[in-house]
Amino acid sequence: MTTVFFVEASGRERKVDATLGISLMEIAKRHAIVGIIAQCGGACACATCHVYVDAAWMARLPPPEDMEVGMLESASQPHAGSRLSCQITVTAALDGLRVTVPDAQA
């Protein structure tokens, strides 16, 4: 297990236990994180699991693949820290990861 911090659009911070080896989106859905809709179920086809990764964590993540970059172009309020949570696999190296759900997804 590892710990992930989700900041919902309301500003509420949620500390959750995350199972290693599954996507951040799956963790968000299991813990009913407000704003992580995940319409496509993790197929990288909708951008409704968009999150902002805290700048301190960006270098610890593998870079997004072309498909994710393309989907982020249609995400609400994208910026430099934007990622699709379905494309981030939880690993022990991400213990303490902090992500924020965009306001537009609230």
Steps between C-alpha positions, in 0.01 A plus 500: 500500500596858446335829589355745249355843575213621283391863522142528379380817325331608824846512663431190710814289526454123510779269616443151361677166508586399146557146377823460306479413133164655413424839353453818694156527335397163646612617844296820459190305398537256792511794741225704327725799431270778382573604141667180380226382267703262282232458234716277282601275788871560456537460124665843455206609289321779688713718736236484777765370741721806449707608800773751575809329634682702765816646345722320751379167360512561124859377459415171675240409238578356160423752225155479342470298182365660182147370556482665843645826366229503233223441754633772730442748218127448554518508882345782699752759619823317403837630618860378536413258782205342320484122476229240451476299819420187297851516358684515834575163656542508877846387609687510830700794363178704497439471874368843603399607146277808502255577218222756461173460312431797268216734602316433174457133593331571834 
